[in-house]
Amino acid sequence: MSHRLEKMNGPDAQLSKSHLQPRQSLFKRPFKLKRALRSALVAVIVVALGGMGLVKAQDLPQSWTSQPKAAASNQGYLPPDMQLEGAEVPITLDQAIQLATSQGTLAETASINRDMGKAKADLYHQTAEALDADNSTASEDARKLADLTADFAADQSDRNFTAEINALKRDTVKKYYETVQARDAVKLSLDNLAAQETVAKNIQQKYDQGLLTKLDLLKAQSGVDQAKADLMAAQNGHILSVMALNRALGYPLLQNTLPTDALTVNEPSFPSLSDTLNAAKNYRNEIHGVNFARQAAKYSLYDAEEVYGDDSPQAQKAEAALDAAKKAAADMPDQIEMDVRSKFLQVKSAEASTIAAEEALQKATEAARVAKLSFDNGLLTASDLQMAQLGTYQAALQYSKTLLAFKLAIKDYELSYTEGTYLVSF
């Protein structure tokens, strides 16, 4: 399999600064979704209808045997005021990420949060300067605490901004490929509806000739009704996914945005697991947060002891706070290691699910071929053949879902050994 994770823990894997930033995986042979899904479905349609002696491959609609340009969300059952507007606006994933992190609504929020953090740091610095003044009665530890807080706030504002951008990039990848997946689902649903209608039409003809039963006809008609419902659901899903992507990119909600990158999953290349664990324990925001809290609690205790006395309630409370901060700082490395290892296992699990779904699609296609042979020999009814075709359609949709889950699992693991996505309050 091209997407097996054979290199995840290779002895030559080295960790560099580039590994500590969100990046695209290093690919070998791309495995594309569209070709696999469409060729499988076309094969079943040709087999099913050809086997019934009702249609030949050259008689199929062109959309079944060629790649359509765009999603058909403006066809079918959507009301006019819910259709995408204007000409298609193609966009790559890299372009989407650049837009989302520069002009999208969440990017604006991240920038505002960073500015607020910097302003708060300036206030802390003013407080520290006031405490350092000659006429200040503050203790030495109170001054140290003020300086520590001001410096931490200034640095953490940038780290929090990086974490927000990390989360935004991950969210953009998710929304981008959800839109690709939803568009493919519409195409598959349109093809499935056309196939079900053709089967039902020919079963009607055979029923009129007395060659098939009323039950066969009713099942075929039910298949058409279900295909229509599936198409409506697919169109609704596509519109919702486009709106979500447009909002992230700062576009009008109903702009006809067309992602051009195919949903692919290739063999990723990561640093060794030990290197990613070390990086996570050095870079994750959670580590910076608990280390600051521990140091701040220490200064607070010293200040309380000096101002109120060692046995005062204030000192006892500050000592309990320090004990809690020490425990949190001691526990955090294990928590981060567990998170990184968990995301590593999620990649492996998602890979296994993708392999299983791919094999299920292949088996469903083969089952349709066998069903055709059985139908030719009078061993299956027309409705059985129709169900075999539907099974391939459903397997194709499931395969696309596992590909998306695999891609997101890889992204989550890559982020787990950078600053991450956690925001530290100060």
C-alpha positions in Angstrom: 0.0 0.0 0.0 1.4 3.4 -1.0 0.0 4.9 2.2 1.4 2.5 4.7 3.4 4.2 7.4 6.6 2.3 6.9 8.8 5.3 7.6 7.2 6.6 10.7 10.1 5.4 12.9 12.9 4.9 10.5 16.4 4.9 12.0 17.4 7.8 9.7 14.5 10.0 10.6 15.9 13.3 12.1 14.1 16.1 13.7 14.8 19.6 12.5 13.0 22.9 13.0 11.0 22.3 9.8 9.4 19.3 11.6 8.2 21.7 14.3 6.0 23.6 12.0 2.9 22.5 10.3 3.8 21.1 6.9 2.7 18.7 4.2 3.8 15.1 4.4 6.5 13.8 2.2 4.8 11.8 -0.5 5.7 8.9 -2.8 2.9 7.7 -5.1 -0.3 9.6 -4.8 -3.5 7.6 -4.3 -6.4 9.5 -5.6 -10.0 9.1 -4.5 -11.9 10.3 -7.6 -10.5 7.8 -10.0 -11.0 4.9 -7.6 -14.6 5.8 -6.7 -15.8 6.7 -10.2 -14.2 3.8 -12.0 -15.6 1.4 -9.5 -19.1 2.8 -9.8 -18.9 3.0 -13.6 -17.7 -0.6 -13.8 -20.7 -1.7 -11.7 -23.2 0.3 -13.8 -21.8 -1.2 -17.0 -21.8 -4.7 -15.6 -25.3 -4.4 -14.1 -27.1 -2.9 -17.1 -25.0 -4.7 -19.7 -25.7 -7.9 -18.0 -29.4 -7.3 -18.3 -28.9 -6.8 -22.0 -30.5 -3.4 -21.7 -27.6 -1.0 -22.3 -24.1 -0.9 -23.6 -21.2 1.1 -22.3 -21.3 3.5 -25.3 -24.9 4.2 -24.4 -24.1 5.5 -20.9 -24.4 9.2 -20.2 -21.1 11.0 -20.7 -21.0 12.0 -17.0 -20.6 8.3 -16.1 -17.5 7.8 -18.2 -15.7 11.1 -17.9 -14.7 13.5 -15.1 -17.3 16.2 -14.6 -16.0 19.7 -14.2 -17.7 20.7 -11.0 -20.1 19.6 -8.3 -23.7 19.5 -9.3 -25.0 21.2 -6.3 -27.0 23.6 -8.4 -28.8 20.7 -10.0 -31.6 18.6 -8.6 -33.6 19.6 -5.5 -32.0 22.8 -4.1 -34.2 25.9 -4.1 -32.8 28.9 -6.1 -31.9 30.9 -2.9 -29.7 28.0 -1.7 -27.7 27.6 -4.9 -24.1 28.6 -5.2 -23.6 32.0 -6.8 -21.5 33.1 -9.7 -18.7 31.4 -11.7 -16.5 28.8 -10.0 -13.6 30.2 -8.0 -10.9 27.5 -8.0 -8.6 27.4 -5.1 -5.7 25.1 -4.0 -5.2 23.9 -0.4 -2.1 26.1 0.0 -4.1 29.2 -1.2 -6.9 28.3 1.2 -4.5 28.1 4.1 -2.9 31.4 3.2 -6.3 33.1 3.0 -7.6 31.6 6.1 -4.6 32.7 8.1 -4.6 36.2 6.7 -8.1 37.4 6.1 -10.5 34.8 7.5 -12.7 35.6 10.4 -10.8 33.3 12.7 -7.5 34.8 11.6 -8.8 38.2 12.6 -9.8 36.8 16.0 -6.3 35.4 16.5 -4.7 38.8 15.6 -7.0 40.6 18.1 -6.2 38.1 20.8 -2.5 38.6 20.2 -2.9 42.4 20.4 -4.8 42.1 23.6 -2.1 39.8 25.0 0.6 42.4 24.1 -1.4 45.2 25.7 -1.8 43.1 28.9 2.0 42.5 28.8 2.5 46.2 28.6 0.3 46.7 31.7 2.3 44.1 33.6 5.5 45.8 32.7 4.1 49.1 34.0 3.2 47.4 37.2 6.7 45.9 37.4 8.3 49.3 36.9 6.1 50.8 39.6 7.2 48.1 42.0 10.8 48.6 41.1 10.6 52.3 41.9 12.7 53.5 44.9 9.6 54.5 46.9 7.9 51.1 46.4 7.3 49.1 49.6 6.8 45.9 47.7 8.9 42.9 48.6 11.7 41.6 46.5 9.7 38.5 45.6 6.7 40.6 44.6 9.0 42.5 42.2 10.3 39.3 40.8 6.8 38.0 40.3 5.8 41.2 38.5 8.9 41.0 36.2 8.3 37.3 35.6 4.6 37.8 34.7 5.4 40.7 32.3 8.1 38.8 30.5 5.9 35.6 30.2 2.9 37.6 28.9 5.0 39.2 26.2 6.4 35.8 25.0 3.2 33.8 25.5 1.2 36.3 23.4 3.2 35.1 20.4 3.1 31.5 21.3 -0.7 31.6 21.8 -1.0 33.3 18.4 1.0 30.4 16.8 -1.2 27.9 18.6 -4.3 29.7 17.2 -2.9 29.7 13.7 -2.0 26.0 14.1 -5.7 25.3 15.0 -6.8 27.4 12.1 -4.6 25.6 9.6 -5.9 22.3 10.8 -9.5 23.5 10.6 -8.9 24.8 7.0 -7.5 21.4 5.9 -10.6 19.8 7.4 -13.0 22.2 5.8 -11.2 22.1 2.4 -11.2 18.3 2.1 -14.7 18.0 3.5 -15.8 20.2 0.6 -13.9 17.9 -1.8 -15.5 14.9 -0.3 -19.0 16.4 -0.3 -18.6 17.4 -4.0 -17.5 13.8 -4.9 -20.5 12.5 -2.9 -22.9 14.6 -5.1 -21.3 13.3 -8.3 -21.6 9.7 -7.1 -25.2 10.3 -6.0 -26.1 11.7 -9.4 -24.5 8.8 -11.1 -26.3 6.4 -8.8 -29.6 8.0 -9.3 -29.2 7.9 -13.1 -28.3 4.2 -12.9 -31.3 3.4 -10.6 -33.6 5.2 -12.9 -32.3 3.3 -15.9 -32.6 0.0 -14.1 -36.2 0.8 -13.0 -37.2 1.9 -16.5 -35.9 -1.4 -18.0 -37.5 -3.4 -15.2 -40.8 -1.7 -16.0 -40.4 -2.7 -19.6 -39.7 -6.4 -18.6 -42.6 -6.2 -16.2 -44.9 -5.0 -18.9 -43.8 -7.9 -21.0 -44.6 -10.3 -18.2 -40.9 -11.3 -17.6 -40.6 -9.8 -14.1 -42.8 -9.7 -11.0 -44.6 -6.7 -9.4 -42.2 -7.2 -6.5 -39.2 -6.6 -8.8 -40.8 -3.4 -10.0 -41.6 -2.1 -6.6 -38.1 -2.7 -5.4 -36.7 -0.9 -8.4 -38.9 2.1 -7.8 -37.9 2.1 -4.1 -34.3 2.2 -5.2 -35.0 5.3 -7.3 -36.8 7.0 -4.4 -33.8 6.2 -2.1 -31.3 7.5 -4.7 -33.2 10.8 -4.8 -33.1 11.1 -1.1 -29.4 10.3 -1.1 -28.8 13.0 -3.7 -30.7 15.6 -1.7 -28.6 14.7 1.4 -25.4 14.9 -0.6 -26.4 18.3 -2.1 -27.3 19.7 1.3 -24.0 18.4 2.7 -22.0 20.1 -0.2 -23.7 23.4 0.3 -23.0 23.4 4.0 -19.4 22.4 3.5 -18.9 25.2 0.9 -20.4 27.8 3.3 -18.1 26.6 6.1 -15.1 26.8 3.9 -16.1 30.3 2.5 -16.5 31.6 6.1 -13.1 30.4 7.0 -11.6 32.1 3.9 -13.4 35.3 4.3 -15.5 34.8 1.2 -19.3 35.4 0.8 -21.1 32.4 2.1 -22.6 31.2 -1.2 -19.6 31.9 -3.4 -19.0 29.0 -5.8 -15.7 28.0 -4.3 -14.1 25.0 -6.0 -11.2 23.2 -4.3 -8.9 21.8 -6.9 -6.7 19.5 -4.8 -7.9 15.9 -4.9 -8.4 14.0 -1.6 -5.2 11.9 -1.5 -3.4 10.1 1.2 0.2 9.2 0.6 3.0 7.6 2.7 3.9 10.2 5.3 7.4 10.7 6.7 7.7 11.7 10.3 10.7 12.1 12.7 11.2 9.1 15.0 8.7 8.8 17.8 11.4 9.5 20.4 12.3 12.7 18.6 8.7 13.9 18.4 8.2 13.2 22.1 11.2 15.3 23.0 10.1 18.1 20.7 6.6 18.1 22.2 7.9 18.3 25.7 10.0 21.4 24.7 7.6 23.2 22.4 4.1 22.5 23.6 2.3 25.5 25.1 1.2 23.4 28.1 4.8 23.1 29.2 5.4 26.8 29.1 2.2 27.3 31.1 2.9 25.0 33.9 6.5 26.1 34.3 5.4 29.7 34.6 2.7 28.8 37.1 5.2 26.9 39.3 7.6 29.8 39.3 4.9 32.4 39.9 3.5 30.3 42.8 7.0 30.1 44.4 7.4 33.9 44.3 3.9 34.3 45.7 4.7 32.1 48.6 7.9 33.9 49.4 6.1 37.2 49.3 3.3 36.0 51.6 5.8 34.7 54.1 7.6 38.0 54.1 4.5 40.2 54.4 2.2 38.1 56.6 4.5 35.6 58.3 5.4 32.0 57.7 2.4 30.6 59.7 -0.2 33.0 58.4 -3.3 31.8 56.5 -2.1 33.7 53.5 1.2 31.8 53.5 -0.5 28.5 54.0 -2.8 29.2 51.1 0.2 30.2 48.9 2.1 27.1 49.9 -0.9 24.9 48.9 -1.0 26.7 45.5 2.7 26.0 45.1 2.3 22.3 45.8 -0.5 22.2 43.2 1.6 24.0 40.6 4.6 21.7 41.3 2.3 18.6 40.8 0.9 20.0 37.5 4.4 20.8 36.2 5.5 17.2 37.2 2.5 15.6 35.5 2.5 17.6 32.3 5.3 15.8 30.5 3.5 12.5 30.9 0.2 14.0 29.8 1.9 15.4 26.7 3.6 12.1 25.9 0.3 10.3 26.2 -1.3 12.8 23.8 1.5 12.4 21.3 1.4 8.6 21.5 -2.4 8.6 21.3 -2.3 10.7 18.1 0.4 8.4 16.7 -1.9 5.4 17.3 -4.8 7.3 15.7 -2.7 7.6 12.5 -2.1 3.8 12.6 -5.8 3.1 13.2 -6.9 5.5 10.5 -4.5 3.8 8.1 -5.9 0.4 8.9 -9.4 1.7 8.4 -8.4 3.2 5.0 -6.9 -0.1 3.9 -10.0 -2.0 5.1 -12.3 0.4 3.3 -10.3 0.2 0.1 -10.5 -3.6 0.2 -14.2 -3.4 0.9 -14.7 -1.3 -2.2 -12.8 -3.8 -4.3 -14.9 -6.6 -2.9 -18.1 -4.8 -3.5 -17.1 -4.2 -7.1 -16.2 -7.9 -7.4 -19.5 -8.8 -5.8 -21.4 -6.8 -8.4 -19.4 -8.7 -11.1 -20.4 -12.0 -9.6 -24.0 -10.8 -9.2 -24.1 -10.1 -12.9 -22.9 -13.6 -13.8 -25.5 -15.1 -11.4 -28.2 -12.9 -12.9 -27.2 -14.1 -16.4 -27.7 -17.7 -15.2 -31.0 -17.0 -13.6 -29.7 -17.3 -10.0 -30.4 -13.8 -8.9 -33.3 -11.4 -9.4 -33.0 -8.0 -10.9 -33.4 -6.4 -7.5 -30.5 -8.5 -6.2 -28.4 -7.1 -9.0 -29.6 -3.6 -8.1 -28.6 -4.1 -4.5 -25.1 -5.2 -5.5 -24.7 -2.0 -7.5 -25.9 0.0 -4.4 -23.4 -1.8 -2.3 -20.6 -0.4 -4.5 -21.9 3.1 -4.2 -22.1 2.9 -0.4 -18.6 1.4 -0.2 -17.2 4.2 -2.3 -18.7 6.8 0.0 -17.3 5.0 3.1 -13.9 4.9 1.5 -13.8 8.6 1.0 -14.7 9.1 4.6 -11.8 7.0 5.8 -9.4 8.9 3.5 -10.5 12.1 5.1 -10.1 10.7 8.6 -6.6 9.4 7.7 -5.5 12.8 6.4 -6.8 14.6 9.5 -5.1 12.1 11.8 -1.8 12.8 10.1 -2.3 16.5 10.5 -3.2 16.1 14.2 0.0 14.1 14.8 2.1 16.6 13.0 0.8 19.4 15.3 1.2 17.4 18.4 5.0 18.0 18.5 4.9 21.8 17.7 3.5 24.5 20.0 0.2 22.7 19.6 -3.2 24.3 19.7 -3.6 25.0 23.4 -3.9 28.6 24.7 -2.3 29.6 28.0 -4.0 32.2 30.0 -2.0 34.9 31.8 
